[in-house]
C-alpha cells in the first residue's frame, strides 16, 4: 500500500516538476521574416554549384551544413503541400508557402540525415547557450539580366535546453527538453555566405 501511494505521489509530482522549465530567448540580430541575397550568376548555376559542393563534401561547406545533405524539393517526394504539417511559430514559413508551386520545384532542402544534430546558435536558456537545430530550405529565383535571388528559410527550428523530469513515451523519467522556436537570423545568413563561397 505504501509503495502504491509512493508511486502515485511520484506520478503526481512529475508533471509539476516538468512545468518548471527554464526561459529561452534569442540573442541574435533583429528578427526578419525573409533573409535573401542577390547573386550575379543564374539561379540554375547557383543551385548546381551547391549540389556539386555537397556531392564532393567540399571544405567550402562549413558546419553545421557540412553534416547535412542537399535534397531536391521535387514531386513525388515533396508535393506542393509538403510543409503543411510542420510546427511554424510565428508563421515564418508563410512567405515560402505563398510562392507558387511551379516556382519552388528547383529549391533545395539541407536535411539532417539523423534528425538529431544540434549546434550552438542564437538561443540561450537561463545563463547558458541552448543547443539549436533545424533544416534549411533554399529558394532560388532568376532575375532580369541573368542573376539570381536566393532566400533561406528554416524548417522546424527547435532548441534543446537540457533534460527534465516528465512522463514521456517510456513512462516517467528524464527526457530532453526540446521546444519549437522562431528561426534564427545568423544561421540563415551563414547559409547565404555558404552559397557565396561555393558559387
C-alpha angles and dihedrals in degrees: 000000000000090000092052091048090049091051091049089051092052092048090051091047097049098068090048091048090049090056093065096083122159118251117258125207137173115241101184136100119313110293118259128183098221127033112193144153136195119236128196093227130074121273089244092053093047092049093046092049090055093047090050092049091052092046090053093042086233119203086227087077107085128204133305089029092051091071092052133080128229115237127187112237097224132133139289091034091040113030118189092267098045093122097054097098098050124104110250114180109202092009093262090157092057094092089052094048089052092060107101112259092239089061093051100055093094095050124115135220120212098210133190106232094209099030090226106091113122129176139177112272138143099315125095130188115206101313102337135069115268114224111246135204139175141137122248128233113203115200119194126197129177119230131203111280095037102283129119143226118218121197126191125210129178120229117213098343110198141168131219109212098178137277128318138183113251143124108277141164092297097040129260116355148094114312135174113273099227123171134181113239141176116280122272123245098207095057093047089051089049089055089055091049088052089054089052091051096051101038 
